[in-house]
Amino acid sequence: MEEMEEELKCPVCGSFYREPIILPCSHNLCQACARNILVQTPDSESPQSRRASGSAVSDYDYLDLDKMSLYSEADSGYGSYGGFASAPTTPCQKSPNGVRVFPPAAPPPPAALAPPPPPRNACLTCPQCHRSLVLDERGLRGFPRNRLLEGVIDRYQQGRAAALRCQLCEKAPKEAAVMCEQCDVFYCDPCRLRCHPPRGPLAKHRLVPPAQGRVSRRLSPRKISTCTDHELENHSMYCVQCKSPVCYQCLEEGKHSSHEVKALGAMWKLHKSQLSQALNGLSDRAKEAKEFLVQLRNMVQQIQENSVEFEACLVAQCDALIDALNRRKAQLLSRVNKEHEHKLKVVRDQISHCTVKLRQTTGLMEYCLEVIKENDPSGFLQISDALIRRVHLTEDQWGKGTLTPRMTTDFDLNLDNAPLLQSIHQLDFVQMKVPAPPILQLEECCTHNNSATLSWKQPPLSTVQVEGYILELDDGNGGQFREVYVGKETMCTVDGLHFNSTYSARVKAFNKSGVSPYSKTLVLQTSEGCNFDTQGSPYSQLVDIKKMVAVAWFSFDPSSAHADIIFSNDNLTVTCNSYDDRVVLGKTGFSKGLHYWELSIDRYDNHPDPAFGVARMDVLKDAMLGKDDKAWAMYVDNNRSWFMHNNSHTNRTEGGITKGATVGVLLDLTRRTLTFSINEDQQGPVAFENLEGLFFPAVSLNRNVQVTLHTGLPVPEFYASRSAMP
């Protein structure tokens, strides 16, 4: 109910409608608010003057009214000409709903007093659609009172627990103190003293507490709406051309005398029925919108979870880069330390060598000086030649290169970090979109002798670009898969296979971003005919085709189905747009042989009762399967299942279905029996016996169920073991 509140509020004042009137554009306004936003037009532009001049213009010709500059060019609000009765120079203001209106120049008149007449040649602009409407001589009385809206507001306010509020407070209505039964208005104390003084004619009015007034208002009969042209007459007929209720005087002497009219009650029921039908469609859209909102809210939660996970992954990747950089940093520092130690060793060795050499040179020099001081010529000459040679030899030892450092102080290392910095700056996210798994097209695959032709396609909704495909086959004995084709084509014929062997095939797509998962595995036998089976997983256990007999591939038949059935997934998935049960048949009919198919429950809401089984071609399409004598079915809910034929129920079995369940149908026309299973568990004994004739796979469901058909399946184990018994 709270969502409806905006429908019950005036677009001008933002409060609940008070005495609402219906404009020709079908919008509503409070009568007081409509009086406040009236605009007086010049006499020269009045409808009367234009009629007098001979121009035929409708009272509601808002295209001509646009020429009268009713809108202000400055603020796109409502403008006014000079002479506006209430406030000619007052600027526009915004209502609580954002609509620009003129504020009233004086407080609204008391409810008991008659409102002042509207300005002559007045014009009213709808605040919602901005259509300009010219009032006739009746003024606002020419617009019908929306008493139905008043009744809805009364019921809405009665259903709310909030205290009753004064109906005359301009801003922030106060809590009502009394209610006048004659005026049918709630007053607070200040408004009662100002608008309903206890004197004059008002002294005879009865004032009651608000709660009592609410009860009396609820119990009092609702006022019957009267004709706007003949105020004393009640509406009795409905004008089809004008689409409005009229009285009998309008039919005799008014403008509706030549119009087509119908009974008011009949049109009331007809329009109620039309509104109910329209609401059904709107209700479906609202339900879809709610489901969509749930999906969006789930997406918000999923986005948050994925964001946390992605942030953690990003932090881990950056930390790994930092760790790798730290390790490389340690390695480079180790090299610098080695170079440092090497330089120090070379310099220290040279220092040690030079120190020893300098000590020896200094000692020789001091010895020679002491020899020179001696005065013995013969003794000096005995050793002078040897000393001279030693001095020259020592000097030569200090020759070229001896006094040059063997190592420079600079480190001959330069870290080339430019490529790494460029890579860091270019570090960014890459959209990793790999193709979706291809779909093997079983209807186009075939085998002949020792060759097989396989065809596949991308899913219909896949938008990721594919550069090629990889087709793989095993060795025919359940061994390893090997690539037999890589290319852009979507069909391939493989020759040279072993005769009478069972092969498994699968295909995947690839692009620059990566390789898609494998398609479902296809099982084929190299012999005359076309026998295939698809597995639900790329690595699921393969089915031995030799144990399968005359399997049939089929889908649902749109041509024979009820019109409410909705098809998708190449007619393998069905649902319904009706709440009633609708029947859909398979394309293939069976009159002999053993046939088994399954239906997976994709959606199961509100515990419906879908039915699965077989039927004749002329079965009823708008009733549950098994209601007539043309169908043999098992219908299930979330707890139990029943067998039904010709509206007769038999053998209730414990075990229902939920979303994700699988229902199996096994038709053995050799033994003329029909058997059902749920999630590979047989439901009771044989469901039906003595079946003869042509039967079509059949399903009945409503909008709460969606199922997908799986065909060409092997016989389930519980039945195969029984068939093997003599």
C-alpha positions in Angstrom: 0.0 0.0 0.0 2.9 2.4 0.7 3.9 2.4 -3.0 0.4 3.7 -3.9 0.8 6.9 -1.8 2.4 8.9 -4.6 -0.7 8.2 -6.7 -2.9 9.8 -4.0 -0.9 13.1 -3.7 -1.5 16.3 -5.5 1.4 17.3 -7.9 1.1 20.9 -6.7 0.9 20.8 -2.9 2.4 17.4 -2.4 -0.3 16.4 0.1 -3.2 14.0 -0.3 -5.8 15.3 -2.7 -8.5 17.5 -1.2 -11.7 17.8 -3.2 -9.9 16.5 -6.4 -11.1 17.5 -9.8 -10.5 15.6 -13.1 -8.9 17.7 -15.9 -9.6 16.8 -19.5 -6.1 15.4 -19.8 -7.2 12.8 -17.1 -4.9 14.2 -14.5 -6.1 15.3 -11.0 -5.7 18.4 -9.0 -6.9 19.7 -5.6 -9.6 22.2 -6.2 -7.8 24.8 -4.1 -4.5 24.1 -5.9 -6.2 24.5 -9.3 -7.6 27.8 -8.1 -4.1 28.9 -7.0 -2.5 28.2 -10.4 -5.2 29.8 -12.6 -3.8 32.4 -15.0 -5.8 35.3 -16.4 -5.6 35.8 -20.1 -5.9 39.2 -21.9 -9.3 40.1 -23.2 -7.9 40.3 -26.7 -6.9 36.7 -26.5 -10.0 35.3 -24.7 -12.0 32.6 -26.3 -15.0 34.8 -26.5 -13.2 37.6 -28.4 -11.7 35.0 -30.8 -15.1 33.6 -31.4 -16.5 37.0 -32.0 -13.8 37.7 -34.6 -14.8 34.6 -36.5 -11.9 32.3 -35.6 -13.0 28.8 -34.6 -10.7 27.8 -31.8 -11.3 25.0 -29.2 -11.4 25.8 -25.6 -8.5 23.3 -25.2 -6.4 24.4 -28.1 -3.1 24.5 -26.2 -1.2 25.2 -29.4 -2.7 28.7 -29.7 -2.3 29.2 -26.0 1.4 28.7 -26.4 1.4 32.0 -28.4 0.1 33.8 -25.3 3.5 33.3 -23.5 2.0 31.4 -20.5 5.5 30.0 -19.8 8.2 32.2 -18.5 11.3 32.1 -20.7 13.6 32.7 -17.7 12.8 29.8 -15.5 10.4 27.6 -17.5 7.7 28.2 -14.9 4.3 29.5 -15.3 4.0 33.2 -16.3 1.2 35.7 -15.9 -0.1 38.8 -17.5 -0.7 42.0 -15.6 -4.0 42.0 -13.7 -3.6 38.5 -12.3 -6.1 38.5 -9.4 -4.0 36.9 -6.7 -0.3 37.9 -7.1 0.6 39.5 -10.4 4.2 40.2 -9.6 5.0 37.3 -7.3 7.8 35.0 -8.7 7.1 31.3 -9.3 7.8 28.8 -6.6 8.2 25.0 -6.6 5.8 22.6 -5.0 7.0 19.6 -2.9 6.7 17.6 -6.1 8.8 20.0 -8.1 6.0 21.7 -10.0 6.2 25.5 -10.4 3.1 27.3 -9.1 2.1 30.7 -8.0 1.8 31.0 -4.2 -1.6 32.1 -2.9 -1.8 35.7 -1.9 -4.1 35.1 1.0 -5.1 32.1 3.2 -7.6 29.7 1.6 -11.2 30.5 2.4 -13.1 28.5 5.0 -14.6 25.3 3.8 -18.1 26.5 4.7 -17.7 29.7 2.7 -18.1 29.7 -1.1 -14.8 30.2 -3.0 -14.3 33.3 -5.0 -15.1 33.0 -8.7 -12.1 32.4 -11.0 -10.6 35.3 -12.9 -12.4 36.2 -16.1 -11.0 34.5 -19.2 -9.0 32.2 -16.9 -6.6 29.5 -18.1 -5.2 26.5 -16.3 -2.1 24.6 -17.2 -1.8 20.9 -16.0 1.4 20.7 -13.9 2.0 17.1 -15.1 1.6 17.1 -18.9 1.8 21.0 -19.3 -1.4 21.1 -21.4 -3.1 24.5 -21.2 -6.8 24.5 -20.6 -9.2 27.4 -21.0 -12.0 27.6 -18.5 -15.5 28.4 -19.6 -18.1 30.5 -17.8 -18.5 27.7 -15.2 -14.9 28.0 -14.1 -13.6 25.1 -12.0 -17.1 23.8 -11.6 -16.9 22.6 -15.2 -14.4 19.9 -14.2 -16.0 16.8 -12.6 -15.2 15.9 -9.0 -13.2 12.7 -8.6 -15.2 11.1 -5.7 -13.7 7.7 -6.5 -10.2 9.1 -5.7 -11.6 10.6 -2.5 -12.9 7.2 -1.4 -9.6 5.6 -2.1 -7.8 8.2 -0.1 -10.2 7.8 2.8 -9.7 4.1 2.8 -5.9 4.5 2.6 -5.9 7.0 5.5 -8.2 4.8 7.6 -5.8 1.9 7.1 -2.9 3.9 8.4 -2.1 4.0 12.1 -1.0 7.6 11.9 -3.0 10.3 13.7 -5.5 12.3 11.7 -4.2 15.6 10.5 -5.8 19.0 9.9 -7.0 19.5 6.4 -6.6 23.2 6.3 -3.0 23.7 7.6 -0.9 25.1 4.8 2.5 23.7 6.0 3.2 20.7 8.2 -0.5 19.8 9.0 -1.0 19.6 12.8 -2.9 16.8 14.5 -6.7 17.3 14.1 -8.6 18.2 17.2 -12.2 18.0 15.9 -14.2 17.1 12.8 -17.2 18.9 11.5 -19.8 16.4 10.3 -21.6 19.0 8.1 -18.4 20.3 6.5 -16.7 16.9 6.5 -13.4 18.5 7.4 -10.8 17.8 10.1 -9.6 20.9 12.0 -6.8 21.6 14.4 -7.5 24.2 17.1 -6.0 27.2 15.3 -7.7 26.4 12.0 -11.0 25.8 13.8 -10.9 29.2 15.4 -9.9 30.9 12.2 -12.0 29.0 9.6 -14.9 27.6 11.6 -15.9 30.1 14.3 -18.8 29.1 16.6 -21.1 31.8 15.4 -23.6 32.5 12.6 -24.6 29.5 10.5 -21.5 27.6 11.6 -22.8 27.6 15.2 -25.3 24.9 14.3 -22.6 22.5 12.9 -21.8 19.5 15.0 -18.1 19.1 16.0 -17.0 15.6 17.0 -13.6 14.0 18.0 -11.5 12.9 15.0 -11.8 9.2 15.8 -15.6 9.4 15.9 -15.5 11.5 12.7 -13.5 8.8 11.0 -16.1 6.2 11.9 -19.0 8.4 10.8 -17.3 9.2 7.6 -16.7 5.4 7.0 -20.4 4.6 7.7 -21.9 7.5 5.8 -23.0 6.8 2.3 -20.6 8.0 -0.4 -21.9 11.0 -2.3 -23.1 10.3 -5.8 -21.3 12.3 -8.5 -23.5 14.7 -10.3 -23.4 16.1 -13.8 -21.1 19.0 -14.3 -23.6 20.7 -16.7 -26.7 19.9 -14.6 -25.6 19.9 -11.0 -28.9 18.6 -9.7 -28.9 15.5 -11.9 -27.1 12.3 -11.3 -25.2 10.4 -14.0 -27.4 7.7 -15.6 -25.8 6.9 -18.9 -22.3 6.7 -20.5 -21.4 8.7 -23.7 -19.2 6.4 -25.9 -18.0 9.3 -28.1 -17.0 11.6 -25.2 -16.0 8.7 -22.9 -17.7 10.3 -19.9 -20.8 9.7 -17.8 -23.9 11.9 -18.6 -27.3 12.6 -17.2 -30.7 12.3 -19.0 -30.9 16.1 -19.5 -27.6 16.0 -21.4 -29.2 13.4 -23.7 -32.3 15.5 -24.3 -31.0 19.0 -24.6 -27.2 19.0 -24.2 -24.3 18.4 -26.5 -24.6 14.6 -26.1 -28.1 14.4 -27.6 -26.7 12.9 -30.9 -24.0 10.8 -29.4 -24.0 7.0 -28.9 -24.8 6.2 -25.2 -24.8 3.0 -23.2 -26.1 1.9 -19.8 -23.8 3.2 -17.0 -23.8 -0.1 -15.1 -22.9 -2.1 -18.2 -20.1 0.2 -19.1 -18.9 0.2 -15.5 -18.6 -3.6 -15.6 -17.0 -3.6 -19.0 -14.4 -1.1 -18.0 -13.7 -2.9 -14.8 -13.2 -6.1 -16.8 -10.9 -4.3 -19.2 -8.9 -2.8 -16.3 -8.6 -6.2 -14.7 -7.3 -7.7 -17.9 -4.8 -4.9 -18.3 -3.7 -5.4 -14.7 -3.0 -9.0 -15.4 -0.4 -8.1 -18.0 1.0 -5.3 -15.8 1.1 -7.8 -12.9 3.2 -10.1 -15.1 5.6 -7.3 -15.9 5.8 -6.3 -12.2 6.6 -9.9 -11.3 9.3 -10.0 -14.0 10.6 -6.7 -12.7 10.8 -8.1 -9.2 12.6 -11.1 -10.4 14.9 -8.8 -12.4 15.5 -6.7 -9.3 16.4 -9.9 -7.4 18.8 -10.8 -10.2 20.3 -7.4 -10.0 20.7 -7.5 -6.2 22.3 -10.9 -6.6 24.6 -9.4 -9.2 25.5 -6.7 -6.7 26.5 -9.3 -4.1 28.3 -11.3 -6.8 30.2 -8.2 -8.0 31.2 -7.5 -4.4 32.4 -11.0 -3.9 34.2 -11.1 -7.2 35.7 -7.7 -6.5 37.1 -8.9 -3.2 38.5 -12.1 -4.9 39.9 -10.1 -7.8 41.5 -7.6 -5.4 43.1 -10.4 -3.4 44.4 -11.9 -6.7 45.7 -8.5 -7.8 47.5 -7.9 -4.5 49.0 -11.4 -4.7 50.2 -10.8 -8.2 51.7 -7.4 -7.3 53.3 -9.0 -4.2 54.8 -11.7 -6.4 56.3 -9.0 -8.6 57.6 -7.2 -5.6 59.1 -10.4 -4.3 60.8 -11.1 -7.6 62.1 -7.5 -7.7 63.5 -7.9 -4.1 65.2 -11.2 -5.1 66.8 -9.5 -8.1 67.7 -6.6 -6.0 69.6 -8.9 -3.6 71.4 -10.6 -6.5 72.5 -7.2 -7.9 73.6 -6.0 -4.4 75.7 -9.2 -4.1 77.4 -8.4 -7.4 78.1 -4.8 -6.2 79.5 -6.2 -2.9 81.8 -8.5 -4.9 83.1 -5.7 -7.0 83.6 -3.6 -3.9 85.6 -6.3 -2.2 87.7 -6.8 -5.4 88.6 -3.2 -5.7 89.5 -2.9 -2.0 91.8 -6.0 -2.3 93.6 -4.7 -5.4 94.2 -1.3 -3.8 95.3 -2.7 -0.5 97.7 -5.1 -2.2 99.2 -2.1 -4.1 99.4 -0.2 -0.8 101.3 -3.0 0.8 103.7 -3.5 -2.1 104.4 0.3 -2.3 104.9 0.5 1.4 107.6 -2.2 1.4 109.3 -0.7 -1.7 109.2 2.8 -0.2 110.8 1.5 3.0 113.6 -0.2 1.1 114.2 3.0 -1.0 114.2 5.2 2.1 116.7 2.9 3.8 119.0 2.9 0.7 118.8 6.7 0.5 119.7 7.1 4.2 122.6 4.7 3.8 124.0 6.5 0.8 123.8 9.8 2.6 125.8 8.4 5.5 128.4 7.0 3.1 128.8 10.4 1.5 129.6 11.9 4.9 132.7 9.6 5.2 136.1 11.3 4.5 137.9 8.1 3.4 138.4 8.3 -0.3 139.7 4.9 -0.9 137.0 3.3 1.2 134.3 5.4 -0.6 135.6 4.3 -4.0 135.5 0.7 -3.1 131.7 0.8 -2.7 130.6 3.8 -4.7 130.2 1.9 -8.0 127.9 -0.7 -6.3 125.9 2.0 -4.6 125.4 3.9 -7.8 124.2 0.8 -9.6 121.7 0.0 -6.7 120.4 3.6 -6.7 119.8 3.5 -10.5 118.2 0.0 -10.2 115.9 1.2 -7.4 115.0 4.3 -9.4 114.2 2.1 -12.4 111.9 0.0 -10.2 109.9 3.2 -9.5 109.6 3.7 -13.2 106.5 3.9 -15.4 103.3 2.4 -14.0 104.6 1.8 -10.6 103.1 5.0 -9.2 99.8 4.5 -11.1 96.7 3.0 -9.2 95.9 -0.4 -10.5 92.1 0.1 -9.7 89.8 3.1 -10.3 87.4 4.3 -7.6 84.4 4.2 -9.9 82.2 1.2 -10.3 82.0 0.1 -13.8 78.3 -1.1 -13.4 75.2 0.6 -14.8 71.8 -0.8 -13.9 69.6 -0.8 -17.1 66.1 -0.4 -15.5 64.4 1.4 -18.4 62.8 -1.7 -19.9 61.5 -2.7 -16.5 60.1 0.7 -15.7 58.4 0.8 -19.1 56.9 -2.7 -18.4 55.7 -1.5 -15.1 54.1 1.6 -16.7 52.5 -0.6 -19.3 51.2 -3.1 -16.7 47.4 -3.3 -17.2 44.5 -5.6 -17.3 43.8 -7.8 -20.3 40.2 -8.9 -21.2 40.6 -12.7 -21.1 37.6 -13.9 -23.1 37.9 -17.4 -24.3 35.2 -18.8 -26.7 32.2 -20.8 -25.4 32.2 -24.5 -26.0 31.0 -25.4 -29.5 27.7 -27.3 -30.0 27.8 -30.5 -32.0 24.9 -30.5 -34.5 23.6 -34.0 -34.2 21.1 -33.7 -37.1 24.0 -33.0 -39.5 26.4 -35.7 -38.2 26.5 -39.1 -39.8 28.6 -42.2 -40.3 29.1 -44.4 -43.4 31.2 -47.5 -43.3 34.5 -46.5 -41.9 34.1 -42.7 -42.2 32.3 -40.1 -40.1 31.2 -36.6 -40.9 30.9 -34.2 -37.9 29.4 -30.8 -37.8 29.4 -28.2 -35.0 28.5 -24.5 -34.4 29.0 -21.8 -31.7 26.2 -21.1 -29.3 23.7 -18.5 -30.7 24.4 -15.9 -27.9 28.2 -16.2 -28.1 29.8 -12.9 -29.2 33.5 -13.8 -28.6 35.5 -14.1 -31.8 36.7 -17.6 -32.7 39.8 -18.1 -34.7 39.5 -21.9 -35.2 38.4 -25.3 -33.9 40.2 -28.5 -32.7 38.4 -31.8 -33.4 39.5 -34.8 -31.4 38.7 -38.5 -31.7 39.8 -41.4 -29.5 41.2 -44.7 -30.8 37.9 -46.5 -31.0 38.6 -48.5 -27.8 38.1 -45.8 -25.2 41.8 -44.7 -25.3 43.4 -41.3 -25.5 42.0 -38.6 -27.7 44.0 -37.3 -30.6 43.7 -34.2 -32.8 42.2 -35.1 -36.3 41.4 -31.5 -37.4 42.5 -28.0 -36.7 41.0 -25.1 -38.7 38.3 -22.6 -39.2 35.7 -24.9 -40.8 32.7 -26.2 -38.8 32.4 -29.5 -40.6 34.9 -32.3 -41.0 34.9 -35.8 -42.5 37.3 -38.3 -41.0 38.2 -41.3 -43.1 40.1 -44.5 -42.3 38.3 -45.5 -39.1 38.0 -49.1 -38.1 34.9 -51.0 -39.1 32.2 -51.7 -36.5 34.0 -49.6 -33.8 32.6 -47.1 -31.3 34.4 -43.8 -31.4 34.1 -40.7 -29.2 34.5 -37.2 -30.6 34.7 -33.8 -29.1 35.6 -30.3 -30.3 36.8 -27.1 -28.8 37.3 -23.5 -30.0 40.3 -21.2 -29.6 41.3 -17.6 -30.1 44.2 -15.4 -29.0 43.0 -15.4 -25.4 42.9 -19.1 -25.0 41.0 -22.3 -25.6 37.4 -23.0 -24.8 36.2 -26.0 -22.8 35.3 -29.1 -24.7 31.9 -29.6 -26.3 29.8 -32.5 -25.1 31.3 -35.8 -26.2 29.7 -37.5 -29.2 29.6 -41.2 -29.4 29.4 -42.7 -32.9 29.6 -46.2 -34.5 31.2 -46.9 -37.8 28.5 -48.9 -39.5 25.5 -48.3 -41.7 23.2 -45.8 -40.1 23.5 -42.8 -37.8 23.6 -43.6 -34.1 24.9 -40.9 -31.7 24.9 -40.0 -28.1 26.1 -36.9 -26.2 27.6 -37.0 -22.8 27.1 -34.3 -20.1 30.8 -34.0 -19.3 33.9 -34.0 -21.6 35.3 -36.8 -19.5 32.1 -38.8 -18.5 32.0 -42.5 -19.1 31.2 -43.2 -22.7 28.2 -45.3 -23.7 28.7 -48.5 -25.7 26.6 -47.8 -28.8 26.2 -51.5 -29.5 24.0 -51.8 -26.5 21.6 -49.2 -27.9 18.7 -50.1 -30.2 17.0 -47.8 -32.7 17.4 -44.6 -30.6 15.4 -41.6 -31.9 16.4 -38.0 -31.8 13.5 -35.5 -31.7 12.5 -32.1 -30.3 9.2 -30.5 -29.3 6.7 -29.7 -32.0 5.7 -26.0 -32.2 3.0 -26.6 -34.9 0.9 -28.9 -32.7 1.5 -27.2 -29.3 -0.8 -24.8 -27.5 -0.3 -21.1 -28.4 0.8 -20.3 -24.8 3.9 -22.6 -25.1 7.2 -20.8 -25.4 10.1 -22.6 -27.2 13.8 -22.1 -27.0 17.1 -23.9 -27.4 16.2 -25.3 -30.9 12.8 -26.4 -29.6 14.4 -28.6 -26.9 13.4 -26.3 -24.0 9.8 -25.2 -23.3 7.9 -23.1 -20.8 4.5 -21.4 -20.8 3.2 -17.8 -20.4 -0.1 -19.0 -18.8 -0.9 -19.9 -15.2 -3.1 -22.8 -16.6 -1.7 -26.1 -17.8 -0.8 -26.3 -21.5 0.3 -29.4 -23.5 3.2 -29.7 -25.9 4.0 -32.9 -28.0 7.2 -34.2 -29.5 7.7 -34.2 -33.2 8.2 -38.0 -33.5 5.5 -40.6 -32.9 6.2 -44.2 -31.9 4.2 -47.3 -32.8 6.8 -50.0 -32.0 10.2 -50.5 -30.4 11.8 -49.4 -27.1 12.2 -45.7 -26.6 13.6 -43.7 -23.6 13.9 -39.9 -23.1 14.4 -37.6 -20.2 13.3 -34.1 -19.2 15.4 -31.9 -16.9 13.6 -29.4 -14.7 15.2 -26.0 -15.4 12.8 -24.0 -13.3 10.2 -25.0 -10.6 8.5 -22.1 -8.8 5.5 -22.1 -6.4 5.1 -25.9 -6.4 3.1 -26.5 -9.7 2.1 -30.0 -10.9 3.7 -30.6 -14.3 2.8 -33.9 -16.1 5.0 -36.1 -18.3 4.1 -39.0 -20.5 2.7 -39.9 -23.9 -0.4 -38.9 -25.8 -2.4 -39.1 -29.1 -2.1 -36.3 -31.6 -5.6 -35.1 -30.8 -5.1 -34.8 -27.0 -6.6 -31.8 -25.3 -3.9 -29.0 -25.4 -5.5 -26.7 -22.7 -5.8 -29.1 -19.8 -3.4 -31.2 -17.7 -2.0 -34.2 -19.4 -4.1 -37.3 -18.4 -7.4 -35.5 -18.0 -8.8 -37.1 -21.0 -8.5 -40.6 -22.6 -5.9 -39.4 -25.1 -3.0 -39.3 -22.7 -1.1 -41.5 -20.2 1.0 -39.5 -17.8 2.6 -39.1 -14.4 2.1 -35.7 -12.7 4.3 -34.7 -9.8 4.7 -32.0 -7.2 7.5 -31.4 -4.8 6.6 -34.4 -2.6 4.7 -37.1 -4.5 3.8 -38.4 -8.0 0.6 -40.0 -9.4 -0.2 -41.9 -12.6 -3.2 -40.5 -14.4 -5.3 -41.5 -17.5 -8.8 -40.3 -18.4 -8.8 -38.2 -15.2 -8.3 -41.4 -13.1 -5.5 -41.3 -10.5 -3.6 -44.4 -9.5 -0.6 -45.5 -7.5 0.5 -42.5 -5.5 4.3 -42.7 -5.0 6.5 -40.8 -2.6 9.1 -38.8 -4.4 8.6 -35.4 -6.1 10.7 -33.0 -8.1 12.6 -29.8 -7.6 14.7 -27.6 -9.8 17.5 -29.7 -11.3 15.6 -33.0 -11.1 15.4 -35.4 -14.1 12.2 -37.2 -15.1 12.7 -40.3 -17.3 10.0 -41.7 -19.6 10.4 -45.3 -21.0 8.0 -46.4 -23.6 8.3 -50.2 -24.4 5.9 -50.9 -27.3 7.3 -54.4 -27.6 5.8 -55.2 -24.1 3.2 -52.4 -24.5 4.2 -50.7 -21.2 5.0 -47.2 -20.0 7.4 -46.7 -17.0 8.6 -43.5 -15.3 11.6 -42.6 -13.2 12.8 -39.6 -11.2 16.5 -39.0 -10.9 17.1 -42.6 -12.2 14.8 -44.1 -9.5 11.8 -46.0 -10.9 8.5 -44.6 -9.7 6.4 -47.5 -8.5 5.7 -50.5 -10.8 4.9 -50.3 -14.5 2.6 -47.3 -14.8 0.5 -48.4 -17.8 0.0 -51.6 -19.7 -1.7 -52.8 -22.9 -0.7 -49.7 -24.9 -1.3 -49.9 -28.7 -1.3 -47.4 -31.5 0.7 -44.3 -32.2 2.0 -42.3 -29.2 3.8 -38.9 -29.1 6.0 -37.8 -26.2 4.0 -35.2 -24.2 4.4 -32.7 -21.4 1.9 -30.4 -19.7 3.1 -27.4 -17.7 2.4 -23.7 -16.7 4.4 -20.6 -16.4 6.1 -21.8 -13.2 7.9 -24.6 -14.9 10.6 -24.9 -17.6 11.9 -28.2 -18.9 14.6 -29.3 -21.4 14.2 -32.5 -23.5 17.1 -35.0 -23.8 16.6 -37.8 -26.4 18.6 -40.6 -28.0 19.5 -42.0 -24.5 20.3 -45.5 -23.6 17.9 -47.7 -21.7 18.3 -47.1 -17.9 19.9 -49.9 -15.9 16.8 -50.7 -13.8 15.0 -51.6 -17.0 17.9 -53.1 -19.0 18.5 -55.7 -16.2 14.9 -56.6 -16.2 14.9 -56.9 -20.0 17.8 -59.3 -19.9 15.8 -61.8 -17.8 14.1 -64.6 -19.7 
